[in-house]
């Protein structure tokens, strides 16, 4: 791809500072927000090597939040006192634990951002906020069907590192967020500055320049005898040991209780999505 500064530029605010808000909630996936945080943290510009990205976390309350792996994070701001962001980063989050105020803040704050980006199944959060209707988006490869089933107005793209649709950008699974963050850096500062950031990070991936490089996940996994694909996340599961549900005289097999419960809530929605 050509230099994003030439094809999809973003204007640096007049004060030279780009505020980046990271949405936190219980169960937020650490890799999803730590990867982009590291990218933005190590962008240096100008002869004085100034750091232009000003990073902060925001949550429903300024209280400790337990995210994935048991890590506890103290948010910098509650929604009520968070600075207006230029960029928002939304990681995969347990929607059942997400405060309604998070969706309200996200809807309001994204209206004035240059980019609102999700990582992995953070696209489900954007969908829940109503920000993906009529847009093209992606997710973790295990979340394609869920995104399509839960939000049928979204055009879900498989096998890409990220998708950009106007001010909304969605990344694939986990480390795809690093590539999308580098893409945002390139849109602000150009190819050479972004290459310098990648070199400093010793990051060897090139998905930020080549979003189609996730082609491994462009097609559904192949099904083998004795195993079925979970109709929610497409994981291969053993038909002898997996959880199962009967629907319309057919047996469906599941990798987890979460997938079985979501399927049971509306089986036809997931069958249509498949």
N, C-alpha and C positions, 0 to 999 in steps of 0.2 A: 504494500500500500504506500502511496505517496505521503509526504510529511503532512501530518494533521494540522499543523499550524497554517498550511496553505489551503487545505481543503475543508477543514471544520474548525476554524479558529475560535478560541475563547479569549475575551478581553480581560486582562488583569485589572482589578479595581484601581482607581486613581491613587490610592494610598499604598499600593504595592503589596497588600496583604490579601491572601485568599483564605477565607475561613472555611474549615471543613468540620462538619458535625458528624459524629459517629453515634448512631442510635443504639442504645443498649437496653436489654430486657432479659429477664431470667432465661437461661439456656442459650443465649446468643452464641453462635459459633466463633470461637477465638480466631481461627485462621482467617475467617471471612473479614474481620475488621483489623486484625493485627497486620496482615499482609499489606493492604492499602495504607495503613498508618505508617508502616516502615518505608514505603515508597515515598509518600508525601514528606515524611520527616527528613529524608536525605536528598531533597532537591535543593541545590545551591545555585544562586544566580548572581550575576554582577561581579565586579572585581573584588568586592568585599565578601563574596561567598555568603550572601544573605539567604536565610531560609524564608521563602515567601508564604509557605503554607502554615497557617495557624490552626492547630488541631485541638479538638476538645470532644469529650464524650457527653452525651445527654440522655437522660432517662426520666421516668415518671417522677422520681424523687431523688434528692441528693443523699441517697442511702446505698450501702453496699449491695451490689448485684452479683449473684453467682451465675457465671456463664459456663460454657462447656468445659468439661474436664475438672470441674470443681473450683476453677479460678474465681476469686472474688475481686471485683473492680469497684472503686468508688467513683461515680460519675462526677465530672467537673461541674455540670449544670443540671438542674431540673428544667422541664419544658418551660416553666413560667419565667425563668431568668436566662435562658439560653440566648446567646447572640444570634443574630440573623445569619444563616450560613450562605456561602456561595456554592458549596458542594455538600451534599448529604451522602453518607455511606450507610447502607442498610444491610446488615448481615442476616443469615438465616436465623430465625427466631421461632420459638414455640408459640404459635398463634394463640393457643389456649391460655398462655400466661401473659400475653401482651395486653397492657392496660389500654382501654379505649382512648385515653388521653394521648397515647402514642400515635394512634392513627389521626387524631385531630391535629396534633402538632405537625405530623408529616404532611398532611394535606395543605395546611396553612403555610408551612415553611418552604415547601418545594415550589410554591408559586413564584418565588423570587430568586430561586437558585439558577446558576448556570447549568449545573448537572445534578440530578438526583440519581445515584447509582445503587443498585443492589448487587450483592454477591451471593452466589449459590442459590439456595431457596429463599433468600431475602426477597426474591421476586414475588413470592407468595404474600409477603407483607405489603408490597406495592399493590398487588392485586386486591388485597383486602381493603386497602385504602381507596380503591377505585381509580388508581392512577394508570392502569394498564389497559383499560377498555379501548378497543380499537387499535391497540399498538402491537408491535412485534417485540417479543421478549424471549429470554431463555432462562435456564435454571441448571441446577446440578443434573447430571444425566439420569439420576434416580428420581428426579422431580418433574420430568417432562409431562408425564401423564397426569400427575396431580395438578400441575399448573393449568393444563388444558381442561381437566375435569371441573376444577373448582371455579375457573374463570374462563368460560367458553368464548367470551368476546376477545380473548387474547390470541394473537397469531404466534404460536410457540415454535421456535426454531431449534432444531437439534444440531449437535456437533459443531458448535462455535464457542470460541473463548468469550465473546461478548457480542451484544447487539446494541446499537444506538438508534433511538427513535425520538427525534426532537430533543427535548431536555432530559428525557429518561434514558438511562443506559443500564442494561442488565448483564451480569457476568455469569458464566457457567460455574461449575463447582469449585469451591475452596480456592486453590491457587490461581484460578482464573481472575480473581479479584486483583491480584498483583498486575496482571496484564491490563485490566481495565484502568487501574490507577495510573499506570505508565502511559496509557493512551490519553488520559485526562491531562497529565503533565505535558505530553506532546502537543495537545490542543492549545495549551497556554504558552509553552516556551519553545516548541519545535523539536525536530528530530535529534539534533546534536546534543541539546541539553538533556534530553531523555536518555540518550545513549550513555551520557556521562553518569546519570543517576543509576542506570542498570549496571554500569561498570563498577561504580562505588559499592553497590549492593552485591557484586559478583553474581548477578542474576543472568543466567544463560538462556532463559526462555525468550522467544521472539513472537509469542502470540499477540503482544500488543501491536505489532506491525502486521501480523498475519492471523486475523481472528478465525479464519477457516481451519486452523491447525488442530482443532478438536474433532477432526473427522472420524476418529475412532468411535465416537458416540452418535454419529449421524444416523445409524440404523439400529433397530432393536436387536438385543442379543439373540443369538441363535438358540433355539430350544432343542434339548437332547432328550432321548427316551428316559422316562422315569423322573424327569424334572419338568416343572412348569415355571412360567414367568409370573411373578407376583403382578396382578393386574393394576396395582397402585404404583409400585416403584420399579418394576421390570427386573427385579432380582431373581435369579434362578433358585428355586427351592425344591427340595426332595418331596415327591408326592407321598412318601411313606411316613414322613415325620413332620411336615409343615402343618400349620393351622389351616383349616379349610372351611368353606361355606358353600352351601348348595343354593343355587339361584337359577330358576328356569330350567330345572332338570340337568344342570351342569355343575360340576365341582370346580371351585376356584380355590387356589392355594396361595398362602400368604407368608411373607417372611417375618412378620411381627404382628403383635396385637394392634398396634397403631394403624397399620395398613388394613387389617381386617375390619377394624371399627369404622374407618373412613369409607371403605367399600360398602359395608353394611348400611351406612347411613343413606346411601343413594347408589345402589349397584348399577343402575342403567347409565348414570352419569359417567361412571368409570368405563363401562363397556363401550359407550359411544366415543369416549376419549381415546380408546385403544383402536 
